[in-house]
Amino acid sequence: MSDKMTIQGIYACLAVADFERGVAFYTKLMGREPDDRPMDGMVQWRGAGALQLWHEPENAGHNRTTIVVPVMAVERQRLEAAGISLGPDVVGDWGIVAQISDPDGNQVTLAEPPKGFVGS
């Protein structure tokens, strides 16, 4: 038996007050419909990681998540075409980040790692 946790996946979870408005926003952000709706009040997008959106008005607006993207400029252009404006790029030795808040005030950070970065 190992002393370390075996991780199969991790889901970033965000709570929203207006579920349909939240689904519409994150559908634009992700550029596609949710992969599934496993239960009432929850949708999820799966990929390299996973994002879950929950209808939890009492927790809405108090969440943060980071989505790692390969090229910030490409995502910025795609999101602007979808009507979503990211905040300014912040550049450092660790790469580029830009932030946006969803309609409930949850903070989403997009992060482009430095060139040559290898990680999961």
Secondary structure, DSSP 4 states (H G I P E B T S, - for coil): --SSPPPS--EEEEEESSHHHHHHHHHHHHTS--SEEEETTEEEEESSSEEEEEE-GGGTT--EEEEE-S-HHHHHHHHHHTT------EEETTEEEEEEE-TT--EEEEEEPPTT----
